[in-house]
Amino acid sequence: MVIVLCANPFPHSSQGFYATNNPFQTSGPKGRIESKMIGNNRIFMRIDLPGVEQGNVTVTIDDSKRGVLIKAEEQSRNKNVSSLRSYETHVTLGYHCCEISTIDNPQVTDGVLRLFISTTPLNINGVPCCADEDIHGYLVLHERDDPNMAYENERLPDGSAYLRLDMPGVPKDDFTTDVVDKGRVKVTGHAPAVSHDSSGRSYSADAGMLCDPGVTISYLDDELERYAENGVMRLTIRDPCLIP
């Protein structure tokens, strides 16, 4: 049998993954960041950091007291990961009448950071100007060095195919992989709503590397090595496309 390298099954975007939305997400709130008002002068924020776990993220208030700087490093215990990702993201208040006073309870679960931002109204001519909740809850996301693809794939030295798929928020035991349609590998996952998330999110991806039309491909379930952690599924597919 001859092993053939197959085409990338995922579309590329000129804007990048994190600029818009995860292409594998099938339901739930769109976008990498979600924010909402929680009581007076307090904002809840969710931000996706796939591959990151608690203890490898720092959250600080910037010098202007109007922004939050988030830095994080990916971790992985998978032997096929050749390089780890780093994140640097800056979010700022979208108005000028308040400043950030504290950041409360930053927690990372399954590759998703959640935290609370408390603000203090500034006085203009002795009058607090931060009373409009619609304005108060507005955050602006500034991308810096964040990776822009929700996946990667490569051929390993032994001929196997390695794939990474980001599905932030999905617990490691809630990923599923199925071999269907004569060799198509399908990955699904559900991220439950946590804390003040507006709702849960669902994901679905065809992770199989499809060959040229007319080529017979065969995946056996025991040819798949699965490794899920921190909102990321990693697959190693041995002999992914076989021509008898």
matplotlib code that plots the C-alpha trace (Angstrom):
import matplotlib.pyplot as plt

x = [0.0, 1.1, 0.5, -0.6, -0.5, -4.0, -5.3, -6.1, -9.9, -10.3, -10.8, -8.5, -9.7, -7.9, -9.2, -8.0, -10.0, -10.0, -10.8, -14.4, -15.5, -14.5, -15.4, -16.3, -18.9, -22.4, -24.4, -24.0, -22.7, -20.3, -16.9, -13.9, -15.0, -18.3, -19.0, -22.1, -23.0, -23.4, -24.9, -23.7, -20.1, -19.2, -18.6, -18.3, -16.0, -15.4, -12.4, -11.3, -7.7, -7.6, -4.8, -4.3, -4.9, -5.1, -1.7, -0.4, -2.3, -1.7, -4.3, -3.3, -4.9, -2.9, -1.4, -4.4, -6.8, -9.1, -7.8, -6.9, -3.9, -4.1, -1.0, -1.1, 1.0, -0.4, 0.4, 0.3, 1.2, 0.9, 4.2, 3.4, 3.2, 6.3, 5.6, 3.3, 1.2, 1.3, -1.5, -1.4, -4.8, -5.8, -9.4, -10.4, -13.5, -15.3, -16.1, -14.2, -16.2, -15.1, -11.8, -11.1, -10.6, -10.2, -10.1, -11.9, -11.7, -9.9, -10.5, -9.5, -11.6, -11.2, -9.3, -11.7, -10.9, -13.7, -13.3, -15.1, -14.0, -15.1, -15.1, -15.3, -17.2, -15.2, -16.7, -17.0, -17.8, -18.7, -21.2, -20.6, -20.9, -21.0, -24.7, -25.7, -25.5, -25.6, -22.5, -21.0, -20.9, -19.0, -15.5, -13.2, -10.9, -7.4, -5.7, -1.9, 0.0, -2.9, -2.8, -5.3, -6.2, -8.5, -6.6, -3.3, -2.3, 1.1, 2.7, 4.8, 8.1, 6.5, 3.9, 1.1, -1.1, -1.3, -4.3, -5.2, -8.7, -9.7, -13.1, -12.7, -14.9, -15.4, -14.4, -12.0, -14.5, -17.2, -15.3, -16.4, -14.6, -16.4, -15.1, -17.9, -18.4, -15.5, -12.8, -14.1, -13.2, -15.8, -15.1, -17.9, -18.0, -20.3, -19.1, -21.6, -22.5, -20.4, -20.8, -22.5, -22.1, -25.2, -25.4, -23.4, -21.7, -21.5, -18.8, -18.5, -15.6, -14.7, -11.2, -10.5, -7.9, -9.8, -8.0, -8.6, -12.0, -12.1, -9.4, -10.6, -9.7, -10.0, -9.9, -10.0, -11.0, -7.8, -5.7, -6.7, -4.9, -6.9, -5.7, -8.1, -7.1, -7.9, -10.5, -8.3, -8.6, -5.5, -5.6, -2.8, -4.1, -1.8, -1.8, -4.6, -5.2, -4.4, -4.4, -4.6]
y = [0.0, 3.6, 6.4, 9.6, 13.1, 14.5, 18.0, 20.3, 19.8, 23.2, 26.6, 29.4, 32.9, 36.1, 37.6, 34.6, 32.5, 34.8, 37.9, 36.6, 33.2, 29.6, 27.8, 24.6, 26.3, 25.2, 26.9, 29.4, 33.0, 33.9, 35.4, 34.9, 37.4, 37.9, 40.6, 41.8, 44.0, 42.2, 44.7, 48.2, 49.1, 45.4, 43.6, 39.9, 38.8, 35.5, 35.1, 32.0, 30.9, 27.3, 25.2, 27.4, 26.2, 27.9, 29.1, 30.1, 33.3, 36.8, 39.5, 43.1, 46.6, 48.8, 52.2, 54.1, 52.2, 51.9, 48.6, 45.0, 43.2, 39.4, 37.2, 33.4, 30.4, 27.2, 23.9, 20.4, 17.0, 15.5, 14.2, 15.5, 19.2, 20.8, 24.4, 26.0, 29.1, 32.3, 34.9, 38.6, 40.4, 43.9, 44.9, 48.4, 50.3, 51.7, 55.0, 57.6, 58.3, 55.3, 53.7, 50.1, 49.6, 45.9, 42.5, 39.8, 36.0, 35.2, 31.5, 29.4, 26.3, 24.1, 26.8, 29.7, 32.6, 34.2, 37.2, 40.2, 43.8, 46.4, 50.1, 53.4, 56.4, 59.5, 62.9, 65.6, 68.9, 67.1, 64.8, 61.0, 60.3, 56.5, 55.8, 54.4, 50.6, 50.0, 52.1, 50.7, 47.2, 47.9, 46.5, 46.8, 43.8, 44.6, 41.6, 41.4, 38.1, 35.7, 32.7, 33.1, 29.5, 27.1, 24.1, 22.8, 19.7, 18.1, 14.9, 13.2, 11.5, 8.1, 9.0, 9.6, 12.7, 15.0, 17.4, 20.0, 21.4, 24.2, 23.8, 26.1, 25.4, 21.7, 19.4, 16.7, 14.0, 15.7, 15.4, 12.6, 11.2, 8.9, 7.3, 7.6, 7.4, 5.2, 7.1, 10.6, 11.4, 13.5, 15.4, 17.0, 18.7, 20.7, 23.5, 24.0, 27.5, 28.5, 31.4, 34.2, 32.8, 33.7, 30.0, 26.9, 26.3, 23.3, 22.3, 19.9, 19.3, 16.9, 16.2, 13.5, 14.3, 13.7, 12.3, 13.0, 11.9, 8.2, 7.2, 4.6, 5.6, 3.5, 4.5, 2.0, 3.2, 1.8, 3.8, 7.0, 8.4, 11.0, 13.5, 16.2, 19.0, 22.6, 23.0, 21.4, 18.0, 16.5, 13.5, 11.3, 9.3, 6.4, 5.8, 8.3, 7.6, 4.2, 3.1, -0.7]
z = [0.0, -0.7, 1.7, 0.1, 1.6, 1.3, 0.9, 3.8, 4.4, 6.2, 4.5, 5.1, 6.0, 5.2, 8.5, 10.5, 13.0, 16.0, 14.0, 13.5, 14.8, 15.2, 11.9, 13.8, 16.1, 15.2, 18.0, 20.9, 21.1, 18.3, 18.7, 20.9, 23.5, 25.4, 27.9, 29.9, 32.8, 36.2, 38.6, 38.9, 37.7, 37.1, 33.8, 33.2, 30.5, 28.7, 26.4, 24.5, 25.1, 23.7, 25.1, 28.2, 31.7, 35.1, 36.3, 32.9, 32.4, 33.8, 33.8, 34.7, 34.5, 32.1, 33.0, 31.7, 34.0, 31.1, 29.7, 30.7, 29.4, 29.1, 28.5, 28.4, 27.3, 25.9, 27.7, 26.2, 27.3, 23.9, 22.5, 18.9, 19.8, 18.4, 19.4, 22.0, 21.3, 23.2, 23.6, 24.2, 24.1, 25.2, 26.0, 26.8, 27.9, 24.9, 26.6, 28.7, 31.8, 33.9, 34.9, 36.0, 39.7, 40.2, 38.3, 40.2, 40.2, 36.9, 36.2, 33.3, 32.5, 29.4, 27.5, 28.4, 30.7, 32.7, 35.0, 36.5, 35.9, 38.4, 37.3, 39.1, 37.6, 36.9, 37.8, 35.2, 36.7, 39.9, 38.2, 37.7, 34.0, 34.0, 34.5, 31.1, 31.5, 27.7, 27.3, 30.5, 29.3, 26.1, 25.7, 22.7, 21.9, 20.5, 19.0, 19.3, 18.9, 19.1, 16.7, 13.9, 13.0, 14.8, 13.6, 12.3, 10.5, 9.5, 8.4, 11.1, 10.3, 10.6, 7.9, 10.4, 10.2, 13.2, 13.6, 16.2, 16.5, 18.9, 20.6, 23.6, 26.6, 25.8, 28.8, 27.8, 28.5, 26.3, 23.0, 20.6, 17.6, 15.1, 11.9, 9.3, 5.5, 4.6, 6.4, 7.4, 11.0, 12.7, 15.9, 18.0, 21.4, 23.6, 25.9, 28.7, 29.9, 32.9, 35.3, 33.4, 29.9, 27.8, 26.7, 25.9, 22.6, 20.3, 17.8, 14.9, 12.5, 9.7, 10.8, 8.2, 5.5, 2.3, -0.7, -4.4, -5.9, -6.7, -4.2, -1.8, 1.8, 4.9, 8.5, 11.3, 14.7, 16.3, 13.9, 15.8, 18.8, 20.6, 23.2, 24.6, 27.0, 27.7, 25.0, 22.3, 20.5, 19.1, 16.7, 15.4, 12.4, 11.4, 7.6, 7.0, 3.3, 1.8, -1.8, -2.0]

ax = plt.figure().add_subplot(projection="3d")
ax.plot(x, y, z, "-o")
ax.set_aspect("equal")
plt.show()
